[in-house]
């Protein structure tokens, strides 16, 4: 309602729908939106609406032009016509600012004279579009993107190629077909249930099929890792004898790879009768390097081989070998040392009681007894003695 209040209708709402007896018809100098003064309006360059001067709003109000305000843009010099809506009435007097794609459609240059007339268009029910680049197929949901882009358009004309902006990219779309198709060949795209259909993008090439199946083909007899033999069992196919840990070729190859120091050592304190090595002169010689020559890295052809399996075969591991125990010096432990460390009978610290024959049970006497046992021994009298005791009383 604020839009109509600004146009002078107050709270009465829009003017009655229908054709006006009078028609808005003016001429303006056209310029692209990027040349417009004031804040940045780059978003208006990807829509279907123009900027008119304030005097156009005053005249449209007096003529009771129905909403939405639609205009027929005609370049009389090139005899080209299209349609557009209006976004704001803030342009300078005598000027009209429009998106770049509209100027390209009408074959206009900045400063050319353009005829602007008010018009009425039917609401659209179907529109068929053709993207001008295969890059449009990269959009995940093109219908939702176009629905958002159509908010900047009031109408579209058959044969026009408009532009919209999405994810820092500009896409060109051509209008191939519209319904209903009137003598003006244009429809209203706002406030209507519009069905959108797409044609094949311009320049699109369907992918070529190399084979009838979905699985990729490989060269016969050659796997991805290199040539292998398909005949025989699984072990023969993967050449298991050369890659197994127990094979001599693999062991020699692993030893050669791990042994980086293959030269003989030199003692710091030589024997008395041994000859000292001849010292090498430290004076540099022209054209020669003073650094000692680097020992060539031995290249081994043995050792663990890569496991190259043909397509459709699996490998479930090598044979299982028990782990050998080693001592603190990393040497294998012998048979005697592998035996358990704790054997034999246990020992007790408490002395056992005497038997009936006066002997002591087998075991080690430690001489440690409890206080209860000591007090019991003192109260007992020795047996087999003939003397009598004395009393103090």
Kinemage of the C-alpha trace (Angstrom):
@kinemage 1
@onewidth
@group {chain A} dominant
@subgroup {mainchain}
@vectorlist {calphas} color= white
{ca unk a 1} P 0.000 0.000 0.000
{ca unk a 2} L 2.948 2.311 0.545
{ca unk a 3} L 3.765 2.055 -3.176
{ca unk a 4} L 0.360 3.396 -4.139
{ca unk a 5} L 0.473 6.032 -1.372
{ca unk a 6} L 3.710 7.345 -2.833
{ca unk a 7} L 2.034 7.519 -6.240
{ca unk a 8} L -0.792 9.704 -4.866
{ca unk a 9} L -3.565 7.121 -4.451
{ca unk a 10} L -3.505 7.267 -0.622
{ca unk a 11} L -5.188 4.316 1.084
{ca unk a 12} L -7.589 3.586 -1.756
{ca unk a 13} L -5.331 0.900 -3.202
{ca unk a 14} L -4.459 0.343 -6.852
{ca unk a 15} L -6.356 2.000 -9.684
{ca unk a 16} L -9.037 -0.019 -11.429
{ca unk a 17} L -7.661 -2.661 -13.789
{ca unk a 18} L -8.217 -1.916 -17.448
{ca unk a 19} L -6.810 0.037 -20.309
{ca unk a 20} L -6.456 3.776 -19.935
{ca unk a 21} L -7.945 6.058 -22.519
{ca unk a 22} L -4.634 7.855 -22.683
{ca unk a 23} L -1.156 6.347 -23.127
{ca unk a 24} L 2.242 7.295 -21.767
{ca unk a 25} L 4.553 8.037 -24.719
{ca unk a 26} L 7.895 9.793 -24.225
{ca unk a 27} L 11.441 9.900 -25.671
{ca unk a 28} L 14.558 9.652 -23.499
{ca unk a 29} L 18.307 9.403 -23.896
{ca unk a 30} L 19.340 5.916 -22.834
{ca unk a 31} L 22.385 5.036 -20.709
{ca unk a 32} L 23.537 1.841 -18.951
{ca unk a 33} L 22.988 1.430 -15.230
{ca unk a 34} L 26.740 1.521 -14.487
{ca unk a 35} L 26.795 5.192 -15.623
{ca unk a 36} L 24.133 6.219 -13.126
{ca unk a 37} L 25.055 8.639 -10.320
{ca unk a 38} L 24.583 7.783 -6.665
{ca unk a 39} L 25.099 4.501 -4.815
{ca unk a 40} L 26.196 1.302 -6.463
{ca unk a 41} L 23.325 -0.401 -8.294
{ca unk a 42} L 25.181 -3.270 -9.949
{ca unk a 43} L 22.395 -5.698 -8.985
{ca unk a 44} L 20.009 -3.758 -11.254
{ca unk a 45} L 22.203 -4.668 -14.232
{ca unk a 46} L 20.919 -8.279 -14.031
{ca unk a 47} L 17.193 -7.684 -14.219
{ca unk a 48} L 14.431 -6.443 -16.503
{ca unk a 49} L 13.622 -3.046 -14.989
{ca unk a 50} L 14.681 0.496 -15.896
{ca unk a 51} L 15.134 3.838 -14.096
{ca unk a 52} L 12.927 6.763 -15.162
{ca unk a 53} L 12.925 10.437 -14.085
{ca unk a 54} L 10.444 11.734 -11.448
{ca unk a 55} L 8.452 13.586 -14.103
{ca unk a 56} L 7.477 10.222 -15.619
{ca unk a 57} L 5.922 9.157 -12.291
{ca unk a 58} L 3.869 12.347 -12.160
{ca unk a 59} L 2.539 11.811 -15.667
{ca unk a 60} L 1.817 8.101 -15.070
{ca unk a 61} L -0.167 9.016 -11.971
{ca unk a 62} L -2.337 11.471 -13.823
{ca unk a 63} L -2.958 8.937 -16.610
{ca unk a 64} L -4.086 6.258 -14.119
{ca unk a 65} L -1.769 3.644 -15.585
{ca unk a 66} L -2.623 0.219 -14.170
{ca unk a 67} L -0.188 -1.781 -12.026
{ca unk a 68} L 2.250 -3.336 -12.808
{ca unk a 69} L 3.666 -0.544 -14.918
{ca unk a 70} L 5.023 -2.086 -18.101
{ca unk a 71} L 6.699 -0.249 -20.960
{ca unk a 72} L 7.383 -0.921 -24.602
{ca unk a 73} L 10.915 0.148 -25.555
{ca unk a 74} L 11.474 0.880 -29.247
{ca unk a 75} L 14.604 1.776 -31.145
{ca unk a 76} L 13.171 3.391 -34.241
{ca unk a 77} L 16.531 3.589 -35.933
{ca unk a 78} L 17.108 -0.189 -35.837
{ca unk a 79} L 13.385 -1.092 -35.692
{ca unk a 80} L 13.815 -3.276 -32.617
{ca unk a 81} L 11.344 -3.546 -29.765
{ca unk a 82} L 11.310 -5.161 -26.322
{ca unk a 83} L 9.521 -4.734 -22.996
{ca unk a 84} L 10.586 -3.846 -19.449
{ca unk a 85} L 9.298 -2.735 -16.063
{ca unk a 86} L 10.323 0.194 -13.882
{ca unk a 87} L 12.406 -0.048 -10.723
{ca unk a 88} L 12.710 3.580 -9.494
{ca unk a 89} L 11.958 7.121 -10.620
{ca unk a 90} L 15.327 8.640 -9.669
{ca unk a 91} L 16.978 9.243 -13.056
{ca unk a 92} L 17.891 12.700 -14.340
{ca unk a 93} L 15.283 14.474 -16.447
{ca unk a 94} L 15.375 13.386 -20.063
{ca unk a 95} L 17.329 10.186 -19.301
{ca unk a 96} L 16.547 6.533 -18.876
{ca unk a 97} L 18.956 3.987 -17.373
{ca unk a 98} L 18.625 0.322 -18.281
{ca unk a 99} L 20.590 -2.950 -17.906
{ca unk a 100} L 23.352 -3.656 -20.371
{ca unk a 101} L 21.588 -6.671 -21.913
{ca unk a 102} L 18.584 -4.473 -22.816
{ca unk a 103} L 20.831 -2.019 -24.623
{ca unk a 104} L 22.450 -4.926 -26.457
{ca unk a 105} L 19.043 -6.323 -27.432
{ca unk a 106} L 17.929 -2.969 -28.857
{ca unk a 107} L 21.348 -2.275 -30.449
{ca unk a 108} L 21.678 0.985 -28.517
{ca unk a 109} L 24.717 3.080 -27.679
{ca unk a 110} L 24.955 5.445 -24.684
{ca unk a 111} L 23.126 8.664 -25.562
{ca unk a 112} L 20.856 7.205 -28.271
{ca unk a 113} L 17.229 8.257 -28.387
{ca unk a 114} L 14.695 5.686 -27.155
{ca unk a 115} L 10.905 5.709 -27.314
{ca unk a 116} L 9.142 4.576 -24.106
{ca unk a 117} L 5.397 3.759 -24.220
{ca unk a 118} L 3.157 2.249 -21.565
{ca unk a 119} L 1.582 -1.100 -22.450
{ca unk a 120} L -0.446 -4.024 -21.087
{ca unk a 121} L 0.718 -7.661 -21.279
{ca unk a 122} L -1.038 -10.928 -20.379
{ca unk a 123} L 0.250 -13.028 -17.463
{ca unk a 124} L 2.371 -15.922 -18.660
{ca unk a 125} L 1.567 -19.588 -18.178
{ca unk a 126} L 4.605 -21.217 -19.855
{ca unk a 127} L 8.055 -20.132 -20.937
{ca unk a 128} L 10.766 -22.170 -22.656
{ca unk a 129} L 14.356 -21.109 -22.055
{ca unk a 130} L 17.677 -22.072 -23.612
{ca unk a 131} L 20.946 -21.488 -21.720
{ca unk a 132} L 23.636 -20.048 -23.926
{ca unk a 133} L 26.459 -21.979 -22.247
{ca unk a 134} L 26.887 -25.541 -20.908
{ca unk a 135} L 28.058 -23.960 -17.636
{ca unk a 136} L 24.379 -23.577 -16.732
{ca unk a 137} L 24.255 -27.356 -16.140
{ca unk a 138} L 26.622 -26.970 -13.175
{ca unk a 139} L 23.848 -25.288 -11.146
{ca unk a 140} L 22.445 -27.881 -8.750
{ca unk a 141} L 18.857 -26.532 -8.731
{ca unk a 142} L 18.305 -24.339 -11.817
{ca unk a 143} L 14.555 -23.944 -11.266
{ca unk a 144} L 15.053 -22.477 -7.781
{ca unk a 145} L 17.800 -20.188 -9.087
{ca unk a 146} L 15.636 -18.916 -11.921
{ca unk a 147} L 12.691 -18.407 -9.581
{ca unk a 148} L 14.889 -16.136 -7.481
{ca unk a 149} L 16.223 -14.369 -10.593
{ca unk a 150} L 12.713 -13.684 -11.947
{ca unk a 151} L 12.061 -11.406 -8.987
{ca unk a 152} L 14.091 -8.757 -10.821
{ca unk a 153} L 11.956 -9.106 -13.978
{ca unk a 154} L 8.470 -7.783 -14.650
{ca unk a 155} L 8.087 -9.208 -18.154
{ca unk a 156} L 9.971 -11.110 -20.852
{ca unk a 157} L 9.804 -10.929 -24.628
{ca unk a 158} L 10.181 -13.834 -27.021
{ca unk a 159} L 13.571 -13.810 -28.733
{ca unk a 160} L 15.323 -11.775 -26.011
{ca unk a 161} L 18.510 -13.003 -24.327
{ca unk a 162} L 18.533 -11.814 -20.725
{ca unk a 163} L 21.198 -12.184 -18.032
{ca unk a 164} L 21.158 -13.119 -14.357
{ca unk a 165} L 23.867 -13.326 -11.714
{ca unk a 166} L 24.515 -16.376 -9.544
{ca unk a 167} L 27.606 -17.334 -7.456
{ca unk a 168} L 29.860 -14.688 -9.036
{ca unk a 169} L 28.949 -15.931 -12.531
{ca unk a 170} L 26.750 -14.336 -15.203
{ca unk a 171} L 24.500 -16.628 -17.239
{ca unk a 172} L 22.820 -15.768 -20.568
{ca unk a 173} L 19.358 -17.251 -21.173
{ca unk a 174} L 17.368 -16.966 -24.400
{ca unk a 175} L 13.553 -16.974 -24.483
{ca unk a 176} L 12.471 -19.480 -27.144
{ca unk a 177} L 8.751 -19.810 -26.529
{ca unk a 178} L 6.030 -18.198 -24.416
{ca unk a 179} L 2.364 -18.921 -23.690
{ca unk a 180} L 0.054 -17.195 -24.284
{ca unk a 181} L 1.650 -15.636 -27.348
{ca unk a 182} L -0.047 -12.350 -28.312
{ca unk a 183} L 0.729 -9.826 -31.031
{ca unk a 184} L 3.302 -8.207 -28.711
{ca unk a 185} L 5.108 -11.539 -28.091
{ca unk a 186} L 5.661 -10.785 -24.396
{ca unk a 187} L 4.242 -12.010 -21.078
{ca unk a 188} L 4.198 -10.890 -17.440
{ca unk a 189} L 6.431 -13.051 -15.189
{ca unk a 190} L 5.488 -11.641 -11.783
{ca unk a 191} L 2.504 -12.612 -9.617
{ca unk a 192} L 1.615 -15.531 -11.870
{ca unk a 193} L 1.922 -19.324 -11.903
{ca unk a 194} L 4.574 -19.748 -14.587
{ca unk a 195} L 5.738 -23.132 -15.871
{ca unk a 196} L 9.381 -23.166 -16.993
{ca unk a 197} L 10.817 -25.555 -19.580
{ca unk a 198} L 14.454 -25.875 -20.641
{ca unk a 199} L 16.008 -26.620 -24.003
{ca unk a 200} L 19.454 -28.147 -24.533
{ca unk a 201} L 22.147 -25.575 -23.709
{ca unk a 202} L 23.902 -24.038 -26.652
{ca unk a 203} L 27.194 -25.812 -27.370
{ca unk a 204} L 26.429 -28.830 -25.184
{ca unk a 205} L 27.987 -32.127 -26.301
{ca unk a 206} L 26.776 -35.388 -24.749
{ca unk a 207} L 29.517 -37.616 -23.317
{ca unk a 208} L 30.738 -40.387 -25.618
{ca unk a 209} L 30.366 -43.961 -24.493
{ca unk a 210} L 33.472 -46.073 -25.047
{ca unk a 211} L 31.862 -49.391 -24.129
{ca unk a 212} L 28.433 -50.877 -23.648
{ca unk a 213} L 29.048 -51.719 -19.985
{ca unk a 214} L 29.628 -49.472 -16.997
{ca unk a 215} L 32.899 -51.204 -16.002
{ca unk a 216} L 36.065 -49.768 -17.559
{ca unk a 217} L 38.020 -52.007 -19.845
{ca unk a 218} L 41.669 -52.888 -19.263
{ca unk a 219} L 44.287 -54.129 -21.653
{ca unk a 220} L 44.276 -57.892 -22.043
{ca unk a 221} L 47.035 -59.574 -20.044
{ca unk a 222} L 48.252 -56.365 -18.377
{ca unk a 223} L 47.114 -55.307 -14.906
{ca unk a 224} L 47.363 -51.844 -13.344
{ca unk a 225} L 50.559 -52.720 -11.471
{ca unk a 226} L 52.339 -54.410 -14.373
{ca unk a 227} L 52.382 -57.690 -16.256
{ca unk a 228} L 51.360 -60.802 -14.356
{ca unk a 229} L 50.721 -64.446 -15.215
{ca unk a 230} L 47.128 -65.571 -15.127
{ca unk a 231} L 47.789 -69.263 -15.495
{ca unk a 232} L 47.902 -71.593 -12.496
{ca unk a 233} L 46.940 -71.064 -8.895
{ca unk a 234} L 46.811 -67.868 -6.875
{ca unk a 235} L 50.369 -68.278 -5.583
{ca unk a 236} L 51.651 -68.739 -9.092
{ca unk a 237} L 49.673 -65.791 -10.388
{ca unk a 238} L 51.173 -63.344 -7.896
{ca unk a 239} L 54.639 -64.951 -7.956
{ca unk a 240} L 54.427 -65.742 -4.275
{ca unk a 241} L 57.820 -67.513 -4.171
{ca unk a 242} L 59.680 -64.259 -4.789
{ca unk a 243} L 57.713 -62.024 -2.408
{ca unk a 244} L 57.333 -64.392 0.566
{ca unk a 245} L 59.426 -63.520 3.662
{ca unk a 246} L 60.972 -66.977 3.678
{ca unk a 247} L 62.356 -66.693 0.145
{ca unk a 248} L 66.116 -66.180 -0.231
{ca unk a 249} L 65.772 -63.513 -2.876
{ca unk a 250} L 63.536 -61.446 -0.645
{ca unk a 251} L 65.831 -61.890 2.382
{ca unk a 252} L 68.971 -60.961 0.431
{ca unk a 253} L 67.256 -57.987 -1.083
{ca unk a 254} L 65.999 -56.757 2.291
{ca unk a 255} L 69.478 -57.161 3.797
{ca unk a 256} L 71.070 -55.221 0.968
{ca unk a 257} L 68.552 -52.441 1.299
{ca unk a 258} L 68.922 -52.187 5.086
{ca unk a 259} L 72.771 -52.336 5.044
{ca unk a 260} L 73.720 -48.782 4.240
{ca unk a 261} L 77.327 -49.030 5.584
{ca unk a 262} L 79.046 -51.545 3.327
{ca unk a 263} L 82.660 -50.257 3.541
{ca unk a 264} L 85.291 -51.365 6.070
{ca unk a 265} L 85.923 -49.392 9.256
{ca unk a 266} L 89.128 -47.645 10.420
{ca unk a 267} L 90.501 -47.771 13.978
{ca unk a 268} L 91.370 -44.546 15.745
{ca unk a 269} L 94.270 -46.177 17.658
{ca unk a 270} L 96.247 -48.334 15.169
{ca unk a 271} L 98.710 -50.987 16.218
{ca unk a 272} L 102.424 -50.273 16.563
{ca unk a 273} L 103.644 -52.232 13.588
{ca unk a 274} L 100.772 -51.196 11.296
{ca unk a 275} L 101.468 -48.683 8.586
{ca unk a 276} L 99.797 -45.317 8.919
{ca unk a 277} L 97.746 -44.215 5.935
{ca unk a 278} L 99.310 -41.661 3.677
{ca unk a 279} L 97.918 -38.237 4.492
{ca unk a 280} L 96.064 -36.493 1.751
{ca unk a 281} L 97.149 -32.995 0.846
{ca unk a 282} L 94.677 -30.350 1.965
{ca unk a 283} L 95.772 -27.886 -0.729
{ca unk a 284} L 92.898 -27.471 -3.163
{ca unk a 285} L 93.591 -28.265 -6.768
{ca unk a 286} L 92.159 -26.029 -9.451
{ca unk a 287} L 89.145 -27.494 -11.181
{ca unk a 288} L 88.683 -30.310 -8.617
{ca unk a 289} L 86.347 -30.565 -5.665
{ca unk a 290} L 87.752 -30.932 -2.137
{ca unk a 291} L 84.785 -33.017 -1.003
{ca unk a 292} L 85.309 -36.791 -0.855
{ca unk a 293} L 83.596 -38.685 -3.632
{ca unk a 294} L 80.225 -39.960 -2.570
{ca unk a 295} L 79.819 -43.701 -2.510
{ca unk a 296} L 77.377 -44.887 -5.131
{ca unk a 297} L 74.109 -46.083 -3.712
{ca unk a 298} L 73.803 -49.790 -4.354
{ca unk a 299} L 70.870 -50.611 -6.570
{ca unk a 300} L 69.245 -53.843 -5.637
{ca unk a 301} L 66.997 -55.835 -7.863
{ca unk a 302} L 65.993 -58.337 -5.176
{ca unk a 303} L 64.017 -57.840 -2.006
{ca unk a 304} L 60.298 -57.614 -1.418
{ca unk a 305} L 58.523 -57.302 -4.706
{ca unk a 306} L 55.354 -55.262 -5.248
{ca unk a 307} L 52.174 -57.231 -4.966
{ca unk a 308} L 50.469 -56.899 -8.349
{ca unk a 309} L 47.165 -58.693 -8.494
{ca unk a 310} L 45.043 -59.173 -11.585
{ca unk a 311} L 41.585 -57.729 -11.609
{ca unk a 312} L 39.088 -59.804 -9.639
{ca unk a 313} L 41.628 -61.560 -7.337
{ca unk a 314} L 42.329 -61.017 -3.644
{ca unk a 315} L 45.364 -61.749 -1.426
{ca unk a 316} L 44.838 -62.741 2.212
{ca unk a 317} L 48.380 -62.450 3.614
{ca unk a 318} L 51.587 -64.446 4.074
{ca unk a 319} L 52.148 -67.566 6.147
{ca unk a 320} L 52.142 -67.225 9.935
{ca unk a 321} L 55.425 -67.637 11.824
{ca unk a 322} L 55.673 -67.619 15.651
{ca unk a 323} L 57.560 -64.741 17.222
{ca unk a 324} L 61.017 -65.660 18.580
{ca unk a 325} L 61.940 -64.366 22.027
{ca unk a 326} L 65.068 -62.247 22.407
{ca unk a 327} L 67.136 -61.152 25.395
{ca unk a 328} L 68.221 -57.638 26.310
{ca unk a 329} L 71.040 -57.799 23.711
{ca unk a 330} L 68.538 -58.565 20.937
{ca unk a 331} L 69.850 -62.132 20.628
{ca unk a 332} L 67.570 -65.146 20.352
{ca unk a 333} L 66.983 -66.923 23.664
{ca unk a 334} L 68.130 -70.581 23.954
{ca unk a 335} L 66.075 -73.579 24.971
{ca unk a 336} L 67.164 -73.644 28.646
{ca unk a 337} L 66.454 -70.000 29.212
{ca unk a 338} L 63.008 -70.291 27.795
{ca unk a 339} L 61.934 -72.554 30.673
{ca unk a 340} L 59.966 -70.949 33.523
{ca unk a 341} L 62.066 -69.227 36.196
{ca unk a 342} L 60.182 -70.309 39.373
{ca unk a 343} L 60.212 -74.040 40.120
{ca unk a 344} L 60.339 -76.265 43.276
{ca unk a 345} L 58.535 -76.240 46.629
{ca unk a 346} L 57.813 -73.178 48.671
{ca unk a 347} L 59.275 -72.338 52.151
{ca unk a 348} L 57.560 -71.117 55.292
{ca unk a 349} L 58.867 -68.825 58.032
{ca unk a 350} L 56.840 -70.351 60.916
{ca unk a 351} L 58.270 -73.500 62.617
{ca unk a 352} L 55.934 -76.509 62.713
{ca unk a 353} L 55.062 -78.305 66.040
{ca unk a 354} L 56.936 -81.450 67.200
{ca unk a 355} L 55.480 -84.811 66.433
{ca unk a 356} L 54.686 -87.597 68.939
{ca unk a 357} L 58.100 -89.234 68.618
{ca unk a 358} L 59.962 -86.099 69.548
{ca unk a 359} L 61.097 -85.497 65.975
{ca unk a 360} L 60.618 -82.359 63.903
{ca unk a 361} L 58.579 -82.344 60.714
{ca unk a 362} L 60.399 -81.878 57.470
{ca unk a 363} L 60.890 -78.253 56.573
{ca unk a 364} L 63.237 -75.421 57.335
{ca unk a 365} L 63.322 -74.166 60.938
{ca unk a 366} L 63.566 -70.468 61.157
{ca unk a 367} L 63.621 -70.086 64.895
{ca unk a 368} L 60.719 -67.738 64.814
{ca unk a 369} L 57.765 -68.680 66.979
{ca unk a 370} L 54.810 -66.904 68.341
{ca unk a 371} L 54.449 -65.661 71.932
{ca unk a 372} L 51.736 -68.230 72.633
{ca unk a 373} L 54.050 -71.136 71.777
{ca unk a 374} L 56.880 -69.737 73.936
{ca unk a 375} L 54.681 -69.405 77.020
{ca unk a 376} L 53.382 -72.948 76.574
{ca unk a 377} L 56.938 -74.391 76.647
{ca unk a 378} L 57.856 -72.694 79.926
{ca unk a 379} L 54.907 -74.191 81.852
{ca unk a 380} L 55.703 -77.791 80.821
{ca unk a 381} L 57.884 -79.850 83.206
{ca unk a 382} L 60.710 -82.072 81.885
{ca unk a 383} L 59.907 -85.755 81.916
{ca unk a 384} L 62.218 -88.570 83.155
{ca unk a 385} L 64.045 -86.699 86.035
{ca unk a 386} L 64.316 -88.106 89.656
{ca unk a 387} L 65.035 -84.969 91.617
{ca unk a 388} L 62.418 -83.170 93.565
{ca unk a 389} L 61.768 -79.565 93.549
{ca unk a 390} L 62.249 -77.063 96.417
{ca unk a 391} L 59.946 -74.447 97.729
{ca unk a 392} L 60.760 -71.119 99.328
{ca unk a 393} L 58.224 -71.413 102.119
